[in-house]
Amino acid sequence: MTALVFTPEHDELRRSVRRFLEAKSPSAAVRALMADETGYDTEVWKQMANQLGLQGIAIPERFGGSGFSFVELAIVLEETGRGLVPAPYLSSVVMAGYAILDSGDESAAADLLPGIADGSRVATLAFTEDSGRWEPDAITMPATADGDRWLLNGAKSYVVDGHIADLLVVAAETAAGLSLFAVDPATPGITRSLLPTLDQTRKLARITFDDVPARLIGTPGGAVATLPRTLDKVALALAAEQVGGTQRVLDMAVEYAKVRHQFDRPVGSFQAIKHKAADMLARLESARSAAYYGAWAVATDSDEVPTVASLAKAYCSDAFFFAAAENIQIHGGVGFTWEHDAHLYFKRAKSTQLFLGDTPYHREQLAQRIGI
């Protein structure tokens, strides 16, 4: 991708991922997994890794991945967002994967990333606490040195896929400042519990730590610099997901407007419906531009990443929520029913709008980053 132009290879990647997800994760499968405590299909997860190599797509080759860029990763995320795919892709590949990569700890990356890349290890990043604040400076959980090891005490909340992860990357405070630690969740002293969520396609957990031994990733205090960079990438990953969801609800609305008739004509011929669809499309295209530019910025290691991350997260969040709400309006009464998928996208739109900071939070962050 040069100057925001996708190559034929990018287009083929998108088609391949879409075909796979439509076959392996249709609406019926998504609904079944919503009711399942695990929240994802382990066989499909293995196939994503073995057949398409999706988990390792942006992980460097020296750590077991394919070595592609954030652009290719964004394409995959857009398709997973389009299908509301219930899988630990965001948590394992993006959140934990980039936290380890950004730490600069080659030894930890060599040990931990190959399992993430081949799908044999599900990881997640645990940083938010019970306060519900998303800023790194809101982290207060202590990590104390105990000889040649570290001990963690406290709790983390809203941990994506934290109930099933095989590896926890935990952000905690040391005497030197914010630091990252690798923790085996099977270690005694860890308690994990599912949290009730609006969006049942993405599970969240609360995890408590009681004198839990942990492995330092990077250097003591190193996460002060690296965690914000990781969270910017997570914000852009969410933006790509939101673009996929926005496109899908627009497609759903247009398809329904063509087949639903009132007064012997398709409802899509009514001016009010046309205006709604046009507004959805306008917001989608602007959101797509922001998300794609953000992916390009990460791929080229641009200084603009912090700025465009907050811009994209804010705009794509609002675009998705707007489109999901309008989709329900266009569908009318049937859109409110449990049997219709429109409400699933509405819930995902609202949950991702709030996750990692809502729109006012990111607009304020954007203003600070550009010096307003």
N, C-alpha and C positions, 0 to 999 in steps of 0.2 A: 504494500500500500504506500504510494507516494503521493504527496499533496492531496490526501484524503480520497484517493481513487482506488477502488478495490480491483485486484487482479483476477483473472479467470480462476486461478487456484483458490483465492478467497471465496469466490462464488461457488466453486465445487465443494469446498469445505462446508459452506452453509447448507447446500443441498443435501450433502451426505448426513450431516447432523440432523437436519429436519426429517429426512426419511427415517432415520433410525429412531428418533424420539416419537414420531407419529406411530411407528409400528410397536415400539416397546413401552411407551408411556401414554396411551390414550386416556381420555377423560375417565373411563371406567376404572382404569388402573390407578389413576391419581386419587379418585374418591376412595378406593379400597385402602390405599396407603395412608390417607388422612385418618382413617379409623384405627390404623395399626400403630402400636406404641413405638415400634422401631422407626417407622416413617419413611422407609425406602426399600426398594427391591434389591437385595444383595446380588442376585444373578444379573440384573440389568446393569448394576454398578460395575460388575466384573466385565461385562461385555463392552461397556463404555471404555474401559481401559484396554482390554485385549483386542477388540476389533477396530476401534477408532483412535485409541491413544489419547482420549480427551483429558484425562487427569494430568498427564505429563506434558501437555501441549506447550506450555510456556515455561516449564522448568528446564534449566540448562542441561545439555547433554551429559556434562560431567557428573551430574547428580541424578542421572537416570531418566531424564525427560527428553523431549524432542527438540527443545531449543528454539521454539518459535517465539513470537513477540506478544505483547499485550493486545495487539490488533486481532490476532487469531483467537486469543482467549475471549475477547469481547464478542466475536462472532458466535462462539459457542454459548456464551452467557446470554446473548440476545435470543438464541433459539431455546435455551432452557427456560427463559422468562416467558417466551411465547407459549410454551407448553405447560407452564407451572410445574415443571418436573420436580417431584419430591425426591431429591438426592442430596447428599452432603457435599455438593460441588463448590458452592460459595464458601462454606466453612473450611473445607479441607484444602482445596486447591488455591483459593484466593487468600482467605484470611490467615490460615496457618502457614501456607506455603510462602507467601510474601513476607510474613513476619520473620520466618527463618532466613529467607534470602536477604532481606534488607538488613538483618543483624550483622552481616559480614562475617559470621562465624563459619568458616569453611569446614571445620571438623563436624559441627552440629549439622550443617547442610548435607555433608556426605553420609552421615548416619541416618538422618531423618527423612530427607526428601525422596530417596528412591522408593520407599514404601508408599509415599503419597502419590508419586508419579505412576506407579504400576497398579494403584487402586487397592493394594493389600493393607494399607493403613489409612484409617479415617482420622483426620486431625481437626482441631478447631482452635480458635483464638479466644481465650477467656480474659477479658479486660474490664468489661462494665461491671459495676457493683450494684448493690441494692438501691443506691441513690438514683439510678437510672440515667445518670449523666454520662455523656459520650466523650467528654474531653479527657485526654490523657492525664491532665493535672488533677482530675477528680479521683484518680486511683489512690487508695489509701492502704490497701492490703499489704501487710508487712512480710518481708522475707528476711530472715535472720541467719547469719553465718553460724555454723555449728561445726567447728573443725574444718574439714575439707569438703563439707557439704552445706546445703542451704535447706532451711525449713520454712514452709509456708503455713500461715494461719489466717483464717478469715473466710470470706465468701465471694463468689462471682455470680452474677445474675444475667439473664437474657443471653446465655451462651448458646449460639446456634449449633444444633446437633450435639450439644454437650452430653446428652444422656447416652449416646452410642459411640462417641469418639474413642479411638484407641490411643490417642496422643493429645494431651492438653498443652498448649503453649500459653503460659500464664504470665500476665503483666503484674508485677508487684514492686513495692518500694523497698529499696535497700538504703543503707547509710550513704551510699554514693549517688542515689537517685533511682529513677524508674528503670527497671531491668526486666528481662524476659527469662522464663524458665520452662524447661521441658519436664512434663510430669506424666507418669504412667497412671492412668485412672484406676488401675487395679490395686494401687498402693493402699495399704491400710491408712485410715484417717480421712479418706475421701468419701463423701456422700453426695449422690447425684439424684435430683428429682425433676420431673417434667413440670413446666409451668403451663397454666392455661393460656391459650393464644387465640387471637382473632383469626389469624391465618393458619389453618390446620395443615397446610401443605409444607410448612417450615416449622420444625419443632425447636423450642427453646427450653433451656434447663437452668436450674440453680445448682451450683456446686459449692460445697463447704470443704474446707481444708483444716485439719487438726494435726499440727506438727508433721506435715507431709514432706518428705525429702524430695528435692528437686534438683535438676541439672541446670546450671547457668548457661544461657545462650548468649553469646557475645561477651560483653564486659559489664561489670557492675556500673549502673548508671547509663549504659549505652542506649537503652530504649527511649531516653529523653529525645534523642535525635531521630531514631529509626522508626518508632511506633507511629508518629504523625505521617511519615511517608507511606507506611503500610495502610493506614486508615484512608489516606487519599486514594490509593488504588482500590480499596474496598468500595469507597464511594463511587468510583467510576465503574466498577464491576456492577454495582447495583443499578447505576444509570443505564448500562447496557441491557440488563435484565428488564428494566422498566420500559425501554424502547420496544423490546420484544412483546411485552404484555400489552403495550399501547397499540401496536400494530394488530395484535390478535383481536382486541375488543373492537377496533374499527372494522376489521374484516367481518366479525360477527354481526355488527350493527348493519353494515351494508348488505350482507347476505339476507338478513331478516327483512330489511326494508324492501327488498326486491320481491319476496315471496308472500309477505303479509299484505292482505288486501282489505281495504275499507272503502265503502261507497263504490265498489266495482273498479277499483284502481289500486296499484301498489302504494303502500304508505310512503315509499321512497320518492314518490312523485309530488308529495306535499312540500311546500316551501319550508315549513318549520323543520321537517326532518332533514331536508337538504342543508339547511343552515347548521344544524347540529353536526352532521357528518363533515361538512366543510370546516367547522371549527375544530373538530377532532383531528382532521388531517393536517391543518395548519400547525397545531400544537405538536403533533407527532413529528412532522418534518423538522421543526425547530429543535425538538428534543433529540432527534436522531443526529442532527448536526453537532450538537453539544457533546453527546456521548462519543461519537466517532472522533471528534477533535481531541477529546480527552484520551481515547485509546492511542491515537497517534502521538500525543504528547508523552505518554508513558513509554511508548515504544522507542521514541527518539531521545528519551531522557531529557526532555525539555524543562526549562526553569518554570514554565507555565503550569506544570502539573498541579500545584496547590491551588492556584486560582481557578483553573478550569474544573477541578474536582468539585469544589463547592458550587460553582455555577451549574455544572451538569446535574449534580445531585438535587439541587433545589428545583431546577426547571423540569427535569425528567420526572421527579416525584409528583409535581403538580400536574404535568401533562397526563401521566398515567391515571392519576386519581380523577381528573376531569373526564377523560375518555371513558373510564370504567363506569362512572356515574351516568354519563350520557348514554352509554350502551344500554344500561338498565332502563332509562327513560324511553329510548327508542323501542325496546322490546315490550314496554308496558308491563302489565300485571305478571306475565310469565317470567319476566326478568327477575322478579323478587322471590320466585319459588326456589326451594332447595333443589329441585330437580334440574334447574337450568344452571349452566356454568357461569353465567354473567356475574353472579354474586361471588363466585370463587375469585375471579379477577378483581372484583371490587375490594375484597378483603385483602388480597395480596397488595393491591395498590395502596391501601391505607397503611398496612403494616410496614411496607418498604418506605413509605413517606415518612414514617416516624423513626424507623431503624437508622442508627448511626447519626441521629440528629434530624429534627424536622426542618421544614423550609425556612422559617425565620432564623433558626440557628445557623444554617449554611449561608443565608444571605448576610447575616452579621459577620460570619467568618470571611466571606468573600470581600465585604467592605474593608475589614481589617487587613486582609492580605493585599489589597490594591491601594491601601493607604488613604481610604476615605474616612 
